[in-house]
Amino acid sequence: MSQWLQQVIDRGSKTNDWLSPVRQQALNALRQTRWPTRRTEAWRYTSLSCLEQLELSPESGNAPFNLAPIAGLETIDLVFVDGQLQTDLTALNLPQGVSIYSAQSLPADQQAAAVSRFSQVKPSRHLFGMVNDVLADNVLFIDVDPECHCTTPLRIVHHNHYGYEAHYRVQVNLGHHGKLTLIEHAQGSGDNLRTGFTECLLGAHAELEHYQFLINSPQALYFGGTHFSLNDYAQLNSTVIGFGSQLSRLDVDIIHSGEHAEAKMNAVYLLGESEHFDLHSTIEHAKPNGTSEENVRGIVGDKATAVFNGRIHIHRDAQKTLAELNNRNLLLSRRGQINTKPELEIYADDVKCAHGATVAEIEEEALYYLMSRGIGRSQALVMLNVGFIQELINQMPNQVLAEWLAPILSARFKEMEVR
């Protein structure tokens, strides 16, 4: 067992709250867990050696943080700074049918139901999911009543300052025929560590529009996951935008727990020099007549490393499934590295499935054409990079968010330029 994991277990053993039954299960599992090495399939291309000498404070700092609004978009904002919730939940103007509690404020008569849902969507195989079970000291419970349409997006912002670590959890229970837009935005400065996991349980005919923006600093360490369970006729539309960092690992699980469920996931990762981003996704079709579409595109800079492992599992009873998975990558330098592995595992015989992956470089002819028209090299590279991911950005259901992202992505492309 690694020294870092032993420290997690020691810290978690001292925690005693109403979530302790779940934490204890995770602690017991961690004590039996072997620390991943390059021989561990799920971590073959991602080394965790950076954790061994890590020294960060688990206590929150008092550094100020001012959240900027998104122009043209009204949101209900919840802000975490260094893992601590800064928003006064009692002061929020929530729509009727929507309730938000922290672990500390959840009424006692609702705690048993919360425990029964906690960590039920997230698969137990995720090492850092168990770490989060043990250490998450700020947990948000978001409940949307049946038939409730929450027209104002919820925006959860996690900001880490230099030198701190944070562990947070979001639990979403979306009732049948309910609608919700959830925006999760993680950012920070300097060396910091965070684990952040979100579990979403969608009732029958529920609709969730989910955005995850991982704008991590180049020195950050991030381990997170988003996990969705879809009941009959539920609909999920998820968008992930990930910047690289010293090490970023994101696990996504979409479970078709009901018939006729529909899931769409678009993901983009943009990696600067020497950054590392590892995206593992699993789509479980456990019931018939389900539909899933996953499109992942990455742009990898000089000496950066991208890892993508996408798996679609069609269970024996999941007849009439329609599933598609595509991963496309663009290398800005031959010193960059891309490890991609799309997988189909099919046990039903009446399905339509497809998967594929490509790795390419910037076309010199296209770059020369733009430069020959008087466009500088930097601007030409930005234009070509934008064109590579623009199709997925245009598919975002909320175009205000797409416009808000445009200057952020342009600035990112300039940072990634190989000189």
FIBA-738131 format. One line per field, with one value per residue (C-alpha): residue in one letter; residue number from 1; x, y, z. Coordinates in pm, 1 decimal, m for minus. Example, Ala and Ser with C-alpha at 12.3 -4.5 7.8 and 13.67 -1.06 7.14 Angstrom:
2
code	c(A,S) .
pos	c(1,2) .
x	c(1230.0,1367.0) .
y	c(m450.0,m106.0) .
z	c(780.0,714.0) .
END
This chain:
419
code	c(M,S,Q,W,L,Q,Q,V,I,D,R,G,S,K,T,N,D,W,L,S,P,V,R,Q,Q,A,L,N,A,L,R,Q,T,R,W,P,T,R,R,T,E,A,W,R,Y,T,S,L,S,C,L,E,Q,L,E,L,S,P,E,S,G,N,A,P,F,N,L,A,P,I,A,G,L,E,T,I,D,L,V,F,V,D,G,Q,L,Q,T,D,L,T,A,L,N,L,P,Q,G,V,S,I,Y,S,A,Q,S,L,P,A,D,Q,Q,A,A,A,V,S,R,F,S,Q,V,K,P,S,R,H,L,F,G,M,V,N,D,V,L,A,D,N,V,L,F,I,D,V,D,P,E,C,H,C,T,T,P,L,R,I,V,H,H,N,H,Y,G,Y,E,A,H,Y,R,V,Q,V,N,L,G,H,H,G,K,L,T,L,I,E,H,A,Q,G,S,G,D,N,L,R,T,G,F,T,E,C,L,L,G,A,H,A,E,L,E,H,Y,Q,F,L,I,N,S,P,Q,A,L,Y,F,G,G,T,H,F,S,L,N,D,Y,A,Q,L,N,S,T,V,I,G,F,G,S,Q,L,S,R,L,D,V,D,I,I,H,S,G,E,H,A,E,A,K,M,N,A,V,Y,L,L,G,E,S,E,H,F,D,L,H,S,T,I,E,H,A,K,P,N,G,T,S,E,E,N,V,R,G,I,V,G,D,K,A,T,A,V,F,N,G,R,I,H,I,H,R,D,A,Q,K,T,L,A,E,L,N,N,R,N,L,L,L,S,R,R,G,Q,I,N,T,K,P,E,L,E,I,Y,A,D,D,V,K,C,A,H,G,A,T,V,A,E,I,E,E,E,A,L,Y,Y,L,M,S,R,G,I,G,R,S,Q,A,L,V,M,L,N,V,G,F,I,Q,E,L,I,N,Q,M,P,N,Q,V,L,A,E,W,L,A,P,I,L,S,A,R,F,K,E,M,E,V,R) .
pos	c(1,2,3,4,5,6,7,8,9,10,11,12,13,14,15,16,17,18,19,20,21,22,23,24,25,26,27,28,29,30,31,32,33,34,35,36,37,38,39,40,41,42,43,44,45,46,47,48,49,50,51,52,53,54,55,56,57,58,59,60,61,62,63,64,65,66,67,68,69,70,71,72,73,74,75,76,77,78,79,80,81,82,83,84,85,86,87,88,89,90,91,92,93,94,95,96,97,98,99,100,101,102,103,104,105,106,107,108,109,110,111,112,113,114,115,116,117,118,119,120,121,122,123,124,125,126,127,128,129,130,131,132,133,134,135,136,137,138,139,140,141,142,143,144,145,146,147,148,149,150,151,152,153,154,155,156,157,158,159,160,161,162,163,164,165,166,167,168,169,170,171,172,173,174,175,176,177,178,179,180,181,182,183,184,185,186,187,188,189,190,191,192,193,194,195,196,197,198,199,200,201,202,203,204,205,206,207,208,209,210,211,212,213,214,215,216,217,218,219,220,221,222,223,224,225,226,227,228,229,230,231,232,233,234,235,236,237,238,239,240,241,242,243,244,245,246,247,248,249,250,251,252,253,254,255,256,257,258,259,260,261,262,263,264,265,266,267,268,269,270,271,272,273,274,275,276,277,278,279,280,281,282,283,284,285,286,287,288,289,290,291,292,293,294,295,296,297,298,299,300,301,302,303,304,305,306,307,308,309,310,311,312,313,314,315,316,317,318,319,320,321,322,323,324,325,326,327,328,329,330,331,332,333,334,335,336,337,338,339,340,341,342,343,344,345,346,347,348,349,350,351,352,353,354,355,356,357,358,359,360,361,362,363,364,365,366,367,368,369,370,371,372,373,374,375,376,377,378,379,380,381,382,383,384,385,386,387,388,389,390,391,392,393,394,395,396,397,398,399,400,401,402,403,404,405,406,407,408,409,410,411,412,413,414,415,416,417,418,419) .
x	c(0.0,126.9,214.1,m37.4,m321.7,m230.7,m258.5,m605.8,m712.5,m572.3,m756.5,m1079.4,m1073.1,m1109.8,m1427.1,m1755.2,m2079.7,m2410.7,m2236.2,m1999.3,m2167.3,m2078.9,m1736.5,m1661.7,m1743.3,m1503.1,m1235.6,m1261.0,m1232.5,m932.2,m749.2,m777.6,m691.7,m361.9,m205.1,m218.6,99.5,170.7,69.6,m280.6,m489.1,m696.3,m376.6,m139.2,m63.6,m106.5,149.8,51.3,407.9,336.8,125.9,403.8,583.8,275.4,244.3,m72.2,m296.6,m635.4,m761.3,m933.4,m759.9,m915.3,m801.6,m1075.5,m1251.4,m1498.8,m1719.3,m1777.5,m2124.5,m2181.0,m2295.5,m2648.7,m2719.3,m2900.8,m2775.1,m2818.5,m2460.8,m2305.1,m1938.6,m1675.7,m1336.0,m1064.7,m1338.8,m1548.2,m1896.4,m1907.4,m2270.1,m2545.3,m2795.4,m3075.9,m3040.1,m3083.2,m3393.5,m3473.8,m3764.5,m4050.9,m3979.1,m3599.9,m3416.6,m3043.9,m2881.1,m2528.9,m2442.3,m2441.7,m2784.7,m2974.9,m3274.4,m3240.9,m3554.7,m3395.4,m3058.0,m3153.4,m3275.9,m2959.8,m2738.5,m2925.3,m2848.2,m2494.6,m2232.2,m2495.9,m2453.7,m2074.5,m1920.1,m1704.8,m1408.2,m1301.9,m1009.2,m1040.5,m1416.5,m1358.0,m1105.7,m1377.1,m1628.8,m1389.4,m1270.0,m1554.2,m1637.3,m1859.3,m2148.0,m2434.0,m2771.2,m2981.7,m3339.6,m3576.5,m3935.9,m4130.8,m4279.2,m4058.2,m3890.9,m3602.0,m3553.4,m3266.9,m2937.7,m2757.9,m2388.5,m2148.3,m1802.9,m1503.8,m1198.4,m873.5,m594.5,m226.1,m121.5,m460.2,m649.3,m1026.9,m1270.4,m1631.5,m1938.1,m2261.2,m2566.6,m2851.9,m3193.5,m3404.2,m3766.6,m3974.6,m4063.3,m3829.6,m3588.8,m3259.6,m2951.6,m2639.7,m2309.7,m1999.6,m1693.8,m1362.0,m1068.9,m770.0,m421.7,m83.4,m24.9,m349.1,m527.6,m896.7,m1120.9,m1469.8,m1746.9,m2104.5,m2382.7,m2706.2,m3014.2,m3266.0,m3625.1,m3855.5,m3885.0,m3647.1,m3417.6,m3072.5,m2848.3,m2503.9,m2187.6,m1848.7,m1570.3,m1233.8,m1019.7,m734.5,m399.5,m92.3,36.9,m291.9,m380.0,m742.3,m926.2,m1297.5,m1597.5,m1949.0,m2192.5,m2544.9,m2826.2,m3106.4,m3452.4,m3720.5,m3722.9,m3477.6,m3262.6,m2906.1,m2704.9,m2355.8,m2067.8,m1715.1,m1443.9,m1111.9,m782.8,m477.5,m271.1,13.2,m234.5,m608.6,m817.3,m1191.4,m1413.7,m1758.4,m2024.1,m2362.4,m2593.0,m2910.2,m3113.3,m3444.8,m3581.1,m3576.9,m3320.7,m3116.2,m2767.0,m2540.9,m2192.8,m1949.4,m1603.3,m1309.6,m965.2,m698.7,m349.7,m62.4,304.2,382.5,23.2,m155.8,m526.5,m683.5,m1049.8,m1215.2,m1579.7,m1816.6,m2168.4,m2370.9,m2675.8,m2857.1,m3208.5,m3346.7,m3418.6,m3149.7,m2956.2,m2612.6,m2378.4,m2031.9,m1798.7,m1457.5,m1201.3,m860.8,m582.8,m246.0,43.3,419.0,526.8,167.1,m6.6,m370.9,m533.0,m880.1,m1047.3,m1410.2,m1615.6,m1971.5,m2114.6,m2431.6,m2588.3,m2765.2,m3116.0,m3039.7,m3189.2,m3261.7,m2973.2,m2821.6,m2474.8,m2186.9,m1844.2,m1585.0,m1251.8,m1056.7,m722.9,m498.2,m125.8,45.9,388.1,541.0,664.4,303.6,151.1,m199.9,m319.3,m670.5,m873.8,m1241.3,m1414.8,m1739.7,m1853.1,m2176.0,m2383.7,m2711.5,m2767.6,m3018.2,m2817.3,m2650.1,m2312.6,m2003.6,m1677.4,m1357.3,m1051.1,m812.1,m488.0,m363.3,m137.4,m206.5,m209.0,83.8,m103.1,m393.3,m151.3,44.2,m277.6,m388.0,m41.2,m16.6,m331.3,m158.6,m270.9,m0.5,105.3,m41.9,m378.4,m378.0,m321.0,m604.7,m835.2,m748.6,m784.4,m1119.4,m1238.7,m1143.4,m1363.0,m1623.9,m1871.0,m1897.2,m1915.0,m2199.0,m2388.6,m2405.6,m2776.9,m2703.3,m2550.5,m2491.2,m2246.7,m2087.1,m2030.7,m1892.5,m1643.7,m1518.4,m1260.9,m1152.4,m1079.1,m901.4,m672.4,m608.5,m504.7,m249.8,m101.9,m72.7,119.5,439.5,722.4) .
y	c(0.0,349.6,597.5,845.8,592.5,497.2,864.1,874.2,570.5,719.3,1047.5,875.9,653.5,963.8,1086.4,1020.5,1154.2,1021.6,910.4,689.7,361.6,442.2,573.6,257.0,37.5,242.3,227.9,m150.6,m171.7,63.8,m145.5,m439.8,m238.5,m274.8,52.7,81.3,34.4,36.5,m330.6,m235.1,m219.7,85.0,277.7,143.6,487.0,698.0,694.7,794.5,852.2,1225.5,1151.3,989.4,1308.3,1528.0,1774.0,1983.3,2122.5,1952.2,2266.5,2544.4,2876.9,3219.0,3358.8,3562.1,3445.3,3644.5,3450.6,3619.3,3576.5,3425.1,3708.0,3657.1,3355.0,3360.5,3086.1,2967.2,2963.4,2741.2,2812.1,2593.5,2741.9,2493.4,2236.0,2447.2,2564.9,2945.9,2985.0,3034.0,2771.3,2928.7,3249.8,3085.8,3168.5,2816.6,2725.3,2540.7,2169.1,2207.6,2155.5,2174.0,2065.9,2013.0,1706.3,1927.1,2080.1,1775.2,1709.9,1400.3,1242.2,1251.1,1110.1,743.2,790.1,985.7,708.8,452.4,651.1,758.5,586.8,362.9,493.3,520.1,174.9,41.5,m18.9,347.1,385.9,760.1,729.4,530.3,792.3,1051.0,839.3,852.9,1214.4,1417.7,1669.5,1884.4,1695.6,1857.4,1685.0,1819.8,1695.0,1786.4,1680.2,1478.7,1695.1,1990.1,2178.1,2382.8,2640.5,2825.2,2632.6,2532.6,2626.2,2462.8,2621.5,2460.5,2683.7,2564.1,2798.0,2713.0,2456.0,2309.7,1989.8,1943.9,1651.4,1717.6,1526.4,1611.4,1383.5,1458.2,1293.6,1401.0,1287.6,1141.6,1388.7,1640.0,1866.5,2015.1,2189.1,2137.7,2318.6,2203.7,2426.1,2328.3,2568.4,2664.5,2809.6,2650.7,2319.0,2174.0,1842.3,1770.1,1468.9,1549.8,1303.4,1353.6,1094.3,1156.4,937.9,1012.9,901.3,789.3,1048.4,1283.5,1512.1,1622.1,1868.9,1839.0,2042.4,1979.1,2232.2,2118.8,2431.6,2306.0,2478.3,2312.8,2204.9,2060.4,1702.2,1611.0,1281.4,1286.2,1110.6,1169.2,879.3,862.1,610.7,645.1,505.1,438.0,702.2,923.4,1159.3,1273.0,1529.4,1568.6,1793.8,1771.2,2029.8,1933.6,2118.5,1917.9,1953.9,1769.6,1483.5,1474.8,1159.0,1155.2,846.9,864.9,595.6,600.4,317.9,248.1,109.9,145.7,89.0,348.7,563.9,807.1,933.9,1169.8,1263.9,1501.6,1550.0,1772.3,1772.4,2035.1,1963.1,2208.7,2123.6,1818.8,1794.2,1463.0,1389.4,1046.7,992.6,658.1,617.0,322.1,299.4,10.3,m90.4,m315.0,m275.7,m292.5,m11.9,219.4,476.6,620.6,843.4,940.2,1173.5,1257.7,1489.9,1584.2,1824.1,1732.1,1976.1,1932.2,1644.3,1612.5,1278.3,1190.8,865.6,763.1,434.6,420.8,108.9,24.5,m287.0,m433.0,m677.8,m992.7,m850.0,m513.6,m592.3,m313.3,m104.9,169.1,278.5,469.6,574.8,790.6,931.3,1174.3,1325.9,1597.9,1608.6,1948.0,1789.1,1449.4,1459.2,1438.4,1100.5,963.0,628.0,550.6,234.6,228.6,m96.4,m274.2,m568.2,m708.7,m998.0,m920.9,m1013.6,m748.7,m427.4,m158.6,m48.1,124.4,256.5,409.7,618.9,838.0,1023.0,1291.3,1595.3,1951.1,1953.2,2159.5,2244.4,2394.5,2587.8,2713.6,2816.9,3035.8,3186.7,3260.7,3473.0,3698.0,3519.2,3478.6,3130.5,3161.1,3278.2,3012.1,2738.9,2874.9,2871.8,2511.1,2395.6,2568.9,2404.0,2061.4,2087.9,2338.1,2071.1,1946.2,2299.0,2379.0,2075.5,2216.8,2271.4,2604.5,2839.7,3111.0,2875.0,2801.0,3172.9,3211.0,2932.2,3080.0,3328.5,3078.1,2818.0,3069.0,3171.2,2804.9,2733.7,3014.6,2865.7,2527.0,2650.8,2455.7,2701.4) .
z	c(0.0,m79.1,192.6,52.8,62.1,417.4,515.1,355.8,557.6,879.6,824.0,724.8,1033.0,1250.9,1077.0,1256.6,1109.7,979.2,657.0,855.4,743.5,381.8,475.2,670.8,371.6,159.1,428.6,445.1,65.9,56.8,313.4,71.6,m239.4,m419.1,m523.0,m905.6,m1106.6,m1477.7,m1475.9,m1362.2,m1679.4,m1580.3,m1493.6,m1757.7,m1904.3,m1588.9,m1309.5,m957.3,m840.6,m806.5,m496.6,m297.9,m194.9,m194.4,93.1,87.0,357.2,406.7,582.1,390.4,348.0,378.9,44.3,m125.9,m439.4,m648.2,m888.5,m1223.3,m1375.4,m1719.1,m1943.5,m2067.0,m1847.8,m1516.0,m1286.0,m928.8,m802.1,m537.4,m464.9,m299.3,m210.8,m115.0,m65.1,172.2,74.2,75.4,m35.8,219.9,106.9,309.9,107.8,m233.2,m433.9,m546.9,m777.1,m616.8,m620.5,m592.9,m265.2,m192.2,133.2,253.4,457.7,767.2,698.5,568.3,798.8,1015.6,869.1,518.9,613.4,586.9,227.9,144.3,280.8,70.5,m246.9,m157.2,m375.9,m537.7,m893.5,m877.5,m935.9,m654.0,m885.2,m882.6,m642.3,m600.2,m576.0,m257.3,m143.5,m197.8,m3.1,290.6,276.4,122.1,392.7,174.7,18.0,m170.7,m201.2,m487.3,m517.2,m798.4,m739.6,m997.7,m1275.7,m1170.9,m1455.8,m1316.1,m1589.9,m1416.6,m1442.8,m1124.3,m1138.7,m893.6,m890.5,m718.7,m676.9,m521.8,m416.8,m421.7,m165.0,m67.7,m124.5,m142.0,m152.8,m249.3,m360.3,m543.5,m523.7,m765.2,m749.8,m1047.9,m1012.8,m1292.2,m1569.7,m1403.0,m1592.7,m1475.7,m1616.2,m1403.5,m1466.9,m1279.0,m1308.9,m1145.5,m1150.0,m939.4,m917.0,m857.1,m684.1,m551.5,m525.0,m554.9,m577.5,m700.4,m778.3,m893.8,m891.1,m1080.5,m1053.1,m1329.4,m1286.4,m1567.6,m1847.5,m1661.8,m1862.3,m1746.0,m1927.9,m1771.0,m1826.6,m1671.1,m1721.2,m1580.8,m1608.3,m1393.4,m1342.6,m1503.9,m1160.3,m1032.2,m948.5,m1019.1,m971.0,m1040.8,m1179.0,m1305.4,m1281.9,m1422.4,m1383.6,m1640.0,m1577.7,m1842.9,m2120.6,m1930.1,m2137.7,m2065.7,m2260.9,m2115.0,m2224.5,m2080.6,m2147.1,m1987.2,m1971.7,m1882.4,m1566.4,m1399.3,m1379.1,m1444.5,m1430.5,m1501.8,m1488.9,m1647.9,m1610.7,m1784.7,m1683.1,m1880.0,m1590.4,m1775.4,m2123.8,m2402.5,m2221.0,m2431.5,m2354.9,m2546.4,m2429.7,m2599.2,m2451.6,m2545.9,m2383.4,m2459.2,m2327.7,m2296.4,m2267.0,m2049.4,m1922.2,m1867.9,m1907.9,m1859.7,m1952.8,m1886.3,m1983.6,m1953.5,m2094.7,m1958.0,m2163.0,m1916.8,m2066.0,m2422.5,m2668.3,m2532.9,m2733.1,m2663.9,m2860.1,m2738.5,m2926.1,m2779.5,m2937.4,m2803.4,m2896.7,m2749.4,m2717.7,m2688.9,m2458.4,m2334.1,m2284.9,m2346.9,m2239.5,m2352.1,m2272.4,m2382.0,m2327.4,m2432.6,m2269.4,m2420.7,m2175.3,m2290.2,m2241.8,m2404.2,m2743.7,m2994.6,m2859.0,m3074.5,m2959.6,m3115.2,m2985.3,m3161.2,m3046.7,m3267.2,m3170.3,m3306.0,m3226.8,m3224.0,m3178.9,m3245.8,m2887.3,m2771.5,m2690.9,m2734.2,m2599.6,m2717.0,m2670.5,m2775.8,m2679.8,m2760.9,m2550.0,m2692.0,m2558.9,m2740.7,m3104.3,m3221.3,m3186.4,m3398.9,m3265.4,m3399.4,m3262.1,m3392.5,m3314.8,m3514.9,m3445.0,m3683.4,m3705.2,m3814.9,m4194.5,m4314.7,m4634.4,m4438.4,m4216.9,m4517.8,m4694.0,m4404.2,m4356.3,m4727.1,m4688.4,m4437.0,m4120.1,m3856.5,m3754.4,m3404.3,m3531.8,m3804.6,m3546.2,m3332.9,m3634.4,m3721.5,m3362.8,m3322.1,m3639.6,m3505.3,m3195.0,m3311.5,m3417.4,m3059.8,m2917.4,m3157.1,m3029.4,m2677.2,m2604.0,m2431.8,m2687.5,m2427.4,m2259.6,m2597.3,m2654.8,m2301.7,m2373.0,m2702.6,m2561.8,m2295.0,m2562.6,m2787.7,m2500.7,m2428.1,m2787.6,m2776.0,m2458.9,m2632.2,m2936.2,m2998.2,m3063.5) .
END
